[in-house]
Amino acid sequence: MQGAKRLIVSLLIGLGVAGCQTDYAELPTFSSERKLLQAVIEIPAGTNLERRYDAATHEFAPQQRAGKDRVLEFLPYPGNYGFVPGTSTAAGFPLPVLVLAASQPAGTVLEVLPIGLVVLDNAGALERVVLAVPARPSQQILPETRTWTDFTQRYPAAQQILRLWFQHRASLGRVRIMGWKDEQAAVEHVRSVMR
């Protein structure tokens, strides 16, 4: 019964019908039990409705542009997009993360293994996004992928897909890939932006 209740609450949160009680912005960057990086999912894989966690209301609210919900006018998110809790970038937002896994509802907190870091020039502003996979083997869709080398050697087409997606998710020509870094650079960057 409890499992069914949790599923219903997760679905309602994902649909934006119910608010959440957890202050996701105040979660630790690394899990206390296993000391693994945590990721809070804001936008499930396979969707194009852009949401952001609002720390003031504790809700995952649709992003607005000109009074309308902001919808990605390209292919949907190729992974679960969210943030690393307990971090703050120069822009004042938590560090973004793209978790390459099956779709997870908004509000899901996952222990993840960072496998890389993509550095973007987004209309003149540098943006870094951690690429990660779930730490739990049962949640992984890219078996035996724990490092940047694993990812690029086993799934070279996936990197090409991500390159194209990042470049075209906004207006064409506004986002450029400045570089790809390995898992060690990703962890170092996470530590550099921890609050």
Protein Blocks (a to p, Z undefined) as FASTA:
>chain_A
ZZmmmmmmmmmmmnomaccfbdfklpcfbdfklopacdddfbdghiabdcdddfklopac
dddeehiacddfbdddfbdcdddehiacfkopacddddddddddehiacddddfbdcddd
eehiacdddddddfblklpcbghiabfklmmmmmmmlmmmmmmmmmmmmcehkaccfbdc
dfklmmmmmmmmpZZ
